[in-house]
Amino acid sequence: MRVKCLKCGREFNRQNNLDLHLTACKGIKKEIRKKKIIEELPIIKEIKEITDNKITECKESKTGSHDLIVLRPINYIQRNAIKCGYTAYCRICRELI
């Protein structure tokens, strides 16, 4: 018999699991929690704030060129950056390119 948390709606197979869950449950559904975490991440905010003007020179580098790291869809932050059209970011100035 499945039991359901009254705060967040999550279902459990055992009553013991529900009792353990209730000690830390804040009443937030998992989907809402993910959206809240994504909005709080500074990298996601930077992706939204950066315009289409792409700088070809690194301001913080001594040589003036970017030290690029290619984005790979390993985690959801880099995956979102790739969806926004970026391919790399500078290791020195932390700018998406």
N, C-alpha and C positions, 0 to 999 in steps of 0.2 A: 504494500500500500504506500503510495507516494504522499508526502506531506508538503505543504506549501507555506512559505514565509509570508506573513500578513503584511510586512513592511515593503518588501521589494518584489514579491511575487515569484521568487526562485523556488524550484521544486527539488525535494530531496527524497531519496529512497528510504532513509532511516530517520527515526525521531532523534537519535543521538546526533546525527549530522546537523539537523535543524537546530537543536539546542546549542551546539557549538557555534553555528552560524549567527544565531541571535545575539551572542555576546559582542560581535563586531559589526552587526548590520546597521547601516545608517539610513536605510529606506530608499536608497538610490538604485534605480535599475541599471543594469550593466551597460546598456547602450548609451544612456545619458551620461554615465560616468566616463566612458571613452570620449565622448564629445567634449566634456569638461576638461579632461586631461589634455586633449589636443589643443584646445583654445589657450591653455596655460603655458604650453611649451614655447620657449623664445624663438626656436628655429622656425616654427610654423608662422609666427608673427612676422619674422623677417621675410619669409617667402611672400606673404601678402603685401608687405610694405615696399618691396623692391619693384621698381618699374621696369619697363623694357629697355631703358638706357643701360647698356652693359659697358662697364669700364674695362679698357684693355690693359691698363697699367695698375699695378698694385702700389698703393700709397705708402704702405708700411714696409715694403721690401727695400733692401739696399740696392738691388739691381734693377728694380722697377718692374720685374715680371712676376706673375703669379706662380706659386708652387701648387699646382692643381692636383686634386684627388678626384678620380672619376667616381660618380655616384653609382651604386649598385642597389638593387631593391632588396637589401638584406632586412632592413627594418621599415616600419611604416613612415618614419620621418623622411628617409631618403626616397621612399616610394612616392610620397606626396610631392616631393621636389621634382622628381622625374616627370610626374603627371603635369606639373606646372610648366614644364619645358626646359628645365635646367639639366645640365649634363655633368657638371663638376663644381667643386668649391675650392677656394684657396685656403691652404693650410695656415697661411700667415695672417691674412686679414679676415678670414671666415666669411668671405663673400661668395654667394652662389653665382655661377656663370653658366 
